[in-house]
Amino acid sequence: MSKIHAAITAVNGYVPDYVLTNKELESIVDTTDEWITSRTGIKERRILKGEGLGTSDMAVHAVNGLLEKRGISALDIELIIFCTTTPDLPFPASANILADKIGAKNAWGYDLQAACSGFIYGISTASQFIESGKHKKVLVVGGDKMSSIINYQDRTTCIIFGDGCGAVLLEPNEEGLGVIDSVLRSDGSGRQFLHQKAGGSARPATHETIDNNEHVVYQEGQAVFKFAVTNMADVAAEIMERNNLTSEDVTWLVPHQANKRIIDATASRMGIGSEKVMINIQRYGNTTNGTIPLCLWEWESQLKKGDNIILAAFGGGFTWGSVYLKWAY
């Protein structure tokens, strides 16, 4: 009997309408378009506006479009893994909220939190449910409303992040297509360089934490950049070596969209040219869990059955990882 792989059979994405440009940021905080572009590659990002709208609302758009493309009902979904750093609420899980909003009454689900590496972790986790035969239709959602935890007076972080969401459907494949391998890593000693200071059980919300603006992203950019450049490139190269892939074998690199220089360093380490790298950071910024599925969504028409695709990410925690998959349609 052929080995079962977990293959992506549909992908879809959603970004909010509101465009926050570098020019507008110049009027909010002490920065310039040239400074932002030269250091990050970002020109604009999308922001979710509207009272009471959370990450799950973007996911509804992404998932409903995916179901329509695949020609299936929400009732066919068995499991939802929602990869997010900005859930609608601390509990219940956004996966449960999403299931209710789309009518996925037969699905169970949970949230997965690994900062910017969440979607990579989610794909790897979901593939186990498919390969074991436990489930046949697993939805992996990656999305964040980063604007909800950004201090727009902090020019080191507010220039980077945006809002957006993407989703993929995983189904069994016996043609040797789908998720072939993954390498996942983490190192909690890096938490001090990229984290949210308050809002958890160790430091619950108080007047003091709110007055001190501790419920937002805090980042030591230089330290994070140094770790990310090395580790994201290392793990992408490692997965190529493990699977005997040369640079010619790789059809596409789908990197987490955190910084154009980190993306370039990863591609260089893999020995692949820019023509094989999916980049949309200039338009969306860093949507955290949304970056990789949004790339797959935007490049879907260029993907061919059998394409060798490497996903790579790095995030707070620190977390990082890479997934090797063969495109299935």
C-alpha positions as CSV (number, residue, x, y, z in Angstrom):
1,M,0.0,0.0,0.0
2,S,1.3,3.5,-0.9
3,K,2.4,5.8,1.9
4,I,-0.2,8.4,2.7
5,H,1.0,12.0,2.6
6,A,-0.9,15.1,3.7
7,A,-1.4,17.2,0.6
8,I,-2.6,20.8,0.2
9,T,-5.7,20.6,-2.0
10,A,-6.9,24.2,-1.7
11,V,-5.6,27.5,-0.5
12,N,-7.2,30.9,0.0
13,G,-6.4,34.2,1.7
14,Y,-7.9,37.5,2.9
15,V,-6.4,40.9,3.6
16,P,-8.4,43.9,5.0
17,D,-9.2,46.8,2.7
18,Y,-7.5,49.5,4.7
19,V,-3.9,50.2,3.4
20,L,-1.5,51.8,5.9
21,T,1.3,53.3,3.8
22,N,4.8,54.3,4.9
23,K,3.7,57.9,4.0
24,E,0.9,57.7,6.6
25,L,3.3,56.3,9.2
26,E,5.5,59.3,8.7
27,S,2.7,61.4,10.1
28,I,2.3,59.1,13.1
29,V,5.8,58.3,14.2
30,D,9.3,59.6,13.6
31,T,10.3,57.6,10.5
32,T,10.5,57.9,6.7
33,D,9.5,55.8,3.7
34,E,13.1,55.5,2.7
35,W,14.2,54.3,6.1
36,I,11.5,51.7,6.3
37,T,11.9,50.4,2.8
38,S,15.7,50.2,3.0
39,R,15.7,48.2,6.2
40,T,12.6,46.0,5.8
41,G,11.4,46.0,2.2
42,I,7.9,47.1,3.4
43,K,6.0,49.8,1.6
44,E,2.5,49.3,3.0
45,R,0.5,46.9,5.2
46,R,-3.2,46.1,5.7
47,I,-5.2,47.0,8.8
48,L,-8.5,45.5,10.0
49,K,-10.8,48.3,10.9
50,G,-14.2,48.0,12.5
51,E,-15.7,47.6,16.0
52,G,-15.5,44.1,17.5
53,L,-13.7,42.6,14.5
54,G,-11.0,40.0,15.4
55,T,-8.7,37.5,13.7
56,S,-11.5,35.0,13.2
57,D,-13.4,37.5,11.1
58,M,-10.6,37.5,8.6
59,A,-10.4,33.7,8.8
60,V,-14.1,33.5,7.8
61,H,-13.4,35.2,4.5
62,A,-10.4,33.1,3.8
63,V,-12.0,29.8,4.7
64,N,-15.3,30.4,3.0
65,G,-13.4,31.2,-0.2
66,L,-11.4,28.0,0.2
67,L,-14.4,25.8,0.7
68,E,-16.0,27.3,-2.4
69,K,-12.9,26.7,-4.5
70,R,-12.7,23.1,-3.3
71,G,-16.4,22.5,-3.8
72,I,-17.0,21.2,-0.3
73,S,-19.1,22.2,2.7
74,A,-17.9,23.3,6.1
75,L,-19.7,20.2,7.4
76,D,-16.9,18.1,5.6
77,I,-14.2,19.6,7.8
78,E,-13.0,17.3,10.6
79,L,-10.4,19.3,12.3
80,I,-9.4,23.0,12.4
81,I,-5.9,24.1,13.6
82,F,-5.9,27.9,14.0
83,C,-2.4,29.2,14.1
84,T,-2.5,32.7,15.7
85,T,-0.8,35.0,18.1
86,T,-3.8,37.3,18.3
87,P,-6.8,35.1,19.1
88,D,-10.2,36.8,19.4
89,L,-10.2,36.0,23.1
90,P,-7.9,34.2,25.6
91,F,-10.6,31.5,25.5
92,P,-12.5,29.9,23.9
93,A,-10.1,29.0,21.1
94,S,-10.4,31.0,17.8
95,A,-10.7,27.6,16.1
96,N,-13.9,27.0,18.0
97,I,-15.2,30.5,17.2
98,L,-14.4,30.1,13.5
99,A,-16.1,26.7,13.4
100,D,-19.2,28.2,14.7
101,K,-19.1,31.2,12.3
102,I,-18.7,29.0,9.2
103,G,-21.0,26.2,10.3
104,A,-18.3,23.5,10.7
105,K,-20.5,21.5,13.1
106,N,-18.6,18.2,12.7
107,A,-15.1,19.7,13.4
108,W,-13.1,19.8,16.5
109,G,-10.2,22.3,16.8
110,Y,-7.7,24.2,18.7
111,D,-5.4,27.2,18.5
112,L,-1.6,26.8,18.0
113,Q,0.7,29.5,19.2
114,A,4.3,29.6,18.0
115,A,4.5,33.3,17.0
116,C,5.6,33.7,13.4
117,S,6.4,30.0,13.0
118,G,2.9,28.9,13.9
119,F,1.7,28.1,10.4
120,I,4.8,25.9,9.8
121,Y,4.1,24.1,13.1
122,G,0.5,23.8,12.2
123,I,1.1,22.2,8.8
124,S,3.5,19.7,10.4
125,T,1.0,18.9,13.1
126,A,-2.0,18.6,10.8
127,S,0.0,16.2,8.5
128,Q,0.2,13.7,11.3
129,F,-3.6,13.5,11.6
130,I,-3.8,12.8,7.8
131,E,-0.9,10.3,7.7
132,S,-2.2,8.3,10.6
133,G,-5.6,7.9,8.9
134,K,-7.3,9.7,11.7
135,H,-8.8,12.5,9.5
136,K,-9.3,13.1,5.8
137,K,-10.0,16.9,5.8
138,V,-8.0,19.2,8.0
139,L,-8.1,22.9,7.8
140,V,-4.9,24.9,8.8
141,V,-5.6,28.6,9.3
142,G,-2.8,31.1,9.8
143,G,-3.8,34.7,10.6
144,D,-3.2,37.6,12.9
145,K,-4.6,41.0,13.7
146,M,-1.3,42.4,14.7
147,S,-2.6,46.0,14.7
148,S,-4.4,45.0,18.0
149,I,-1.0,44.5,19.8
150,I,1.1,47.2,18.2
151,N,2.2,50.4,19.8
152,Y,2.0,53.0,17.0
153,Q,4.4,55.2,18.9
154,D,7.2,52.6,18.7
155,R,8.8,53.0,15.4
156,T,10.8,49.8,15.7
157,T,7.6,47.6,15.6
158,C,4.8,49.6,14.1
159,I,6.5,49.8,10.7
160,I,6.7,46.0,10.4
161,F,3.4,44.4,11.2
162,G,0.1,44.2,9.4
163,D,-3.2,42.2,9.4
164,G,-4.1,39.2,7.2
165,C,-5.1,35.6,7.1
166,G,-4.6,32.5,4.9
167,A,-5.9,29.0,5.0
168,V,-5.1,25.6,3.4
169,L,-6.9,22.3,3.3
170,L,-5.0,19.1,3.8
171,E,-6.2,15.8,2.4
172,P,-4.7,12.3,2.0
173,N,-2.5,11.7,-1.1
174,E,-1.0,8.4,-2.3
175,E,0.9,9.7,-5.3
176,G,3.9,10.8,-3.3
177,L,2.7,14.4,-3.2
178,G,2.1,16.7,-0.1
179,V,4.2,17.2,3.0
180,I,7.4,15.1,2.7
181,D,9.5,16.3,5.7
182,S,9.7,19.0,8.3
183,V,12.4,20.3,10.7
184,L,11.1,22.2,13.7
185,R,13.1,24.0,16.4
186,S,12.6,26.2,19.4
187,D,14.7,28.0,22.0
188,G,12.9,29.7,24.9
189,S,16.0,31.5,26.0
190,G,15.3,34.0,23.2
191,R,12.0,35.1,24.7
192,Q,13.4,38.3,26.2
193,F,14.1,39.7,22.8
194,L,10.6,39.4,21.3
195,H,7.5,39.1,23.5
196,Q,4.5,40.8,25.0
197,K,5.2,41.9,28.5
198,A,1.8,41.7,30.1
199,G,-1.6,40.0,29.6
200,G,-0.7,36.5,30.6
201,S,-0.9,34.6,33.9
202,A,2.5,35.8,35.1
203,R,1.6,39.4,34.6
204,P,-2.2,39.9,34.3
205,A,-3.7,43.1,33.1
206,T,-3.8,45.9,35.7
207,H,-4.0,49.7,35.6
208,E,-0.2,49.7,35.9
209,T,0.4,47.3,32.9
210,I,-2.0,49.3,30.8
211,D,-0.6,52.7,31.8
212,N,2.9,51.4,30.9
213,N,1.7,50.1,27.5
214,E,2.8,46.5,28.2
215,H,0.2,44.8,26.2
216,V,2.0,45.3,22.9
217,V,4.8,43.7,20.9
218,Y,8.2,44.4,22.4
219,Q,11.2,43.6,20.2
220,E,15.0,44.1,20.4
221,G,15.4,44.2,16.6
222,Q,19.2,43.6,16.3
223,A,19.1,40.5,18.4
224,V,16.1,39.1,16.6
225,F,17.6,39.9,13.2
226,K,20.8,38.1,14.1
227,F,19.1,34.9,15.3
228,A,16.6,34.9,12.4
229,V,19.1,35.3,9.6
230,T,21.2,32.4,10.9
231,N,18.5,30.0,12.0
232,M,15.9,30.4,9.2
233,A,18.7,29.9,6.6
234,D,20.2,27.0,8.5
235,V,16.9,25.1,8.7
236,A,16.0,25.6,5.1
237,A,19.4,24.3,4.0
238,E,19.1,21.4,6.5
239,I,15.8,20.2,5.0
240,M,17.3,20.3,1.5
241,E,20.3,18.2,2.6
242,R,18.0,15.7,4.4
243,N,16.0,15.2,1.2
244,N,19.0,15.3,-1.2
245,L,17.6,18.4,-2.9
246,T,19.8,20.7,-5.0
247,S,19.0,24.4,-5.6
248,E,17.9,23.3,-9.1
249,D,15.4,20.8,-7.5
250,V,13.7,23.6,-5.5
251,T,10.8,25.2,-7.5
252,W,9.8,27.7,-4.8
253,L,11.0,29.1,-1.5
254,V,8.1,30.4,0.6
255,P,9.7,32.3,3.4
256,H,8.1,34.0,6.3
257,Q,7.8,37.7,5.4
258,A,9.5,39.4,8.4
259,N,12.3,41.3,6.7
260,K,13.5,41.4,3.1
261,R,17.2,41.0,4.2
262,I,16.3,37.8,6.2
263,I,14.5,36.4,3.1
264,D,17.5,37.2,0.9
265,A,19.9,35.6,3.3
266,T,17.8,32.4,3.3
267,A,17.6,32.2,-0.4
268,S,21.3,32.8,-0.7
269,R,22.1,30.0,1.8
270,M,19.9,27.7,-0.3
271,G,21.6,28.8,-3.5
272,I,18.4,29.8,-5.2
273,G,17.7,33.0,-7.2
274,S,15.1,35.6,-6.4
275,E,13.0,34.4,-9.3
276,K,12.2,31.3,-7.1
277,V,11.3,33.3,-4.0
278,M,7.7,34.3,-3.1
279,I,7.8,37.9,-1.7
280,N,4.8,40.1,-0.9
281,I,6.3,41.8,2.2
282,Q,6.3,45.1,0.3
283,R,2.4,45.1,0.3
284,Y,1.4,43.3,3.5
285,G,4.3,43.6,5.9
286,N,4.6,40.9,8.5
287,T,1.2,39.3,9.1
288,T,2.8,36.8,11.5
289,N,0.9,33.5,11.0
290,G,-0.6,34.8,7.8
291,T,2.5,35.4,5.7
292,I,3.2,31.9,4.3
293,P,-0.4,31.0,3.4
294,L,-0.9,34.4,1.8
295,C,2.1,33.8,-0.4
296,L,0.7,30.4,-1.5
297,W,-2.6,32.0,-2.2
298,E,-1.1,34.8,-4.3
299,W,1.2,32.4,-6.3
300,E,-1.4,29.6,-6.6
301,S,-1.9,30.1,-10.3
302,Q,1.9,29.6,-10.9
303,L,2.2,26.4,-8.9
304,K,2.3,23.1,-10.8
305,K,1.7,19.5,-9.7
306,G,4.9,18.0,-8.4
307,D,6.6,21.4,-7.7
308,N,9.2,21.1,-4.8
309,I,8.3,23.8,-2.3
310,I,10.2,24.8,0.8
311,L,8.5,26.7,3.6
312,A,10.6,28.5,6.2
313,A,9.9,30.6,9.2
314,F,11.3,32.2,12.3
315,G,9.4,33.7,15.2
316,G,9.3,34.9,18.8
317,G,10.0,32.2,21.4
318,F,12.4,31.7,19.6
319,T,10.7,29.3,17.2
320,W,11.8,28.3,13.7
321,G,11.3,25.6,11.2
322,S,11.0,24.4,7.6
323,V,8.6,22.2,5.7
324,Y,9.3,20.4,2.4
325,L,6.2,19.6,0.3
326,K,5.4,18.6,-3.2
327,W,2.5,20.5,-4.7
328,A,-0.5,18.3,-5.4
329,Y,-2.5,20.1,-8.0
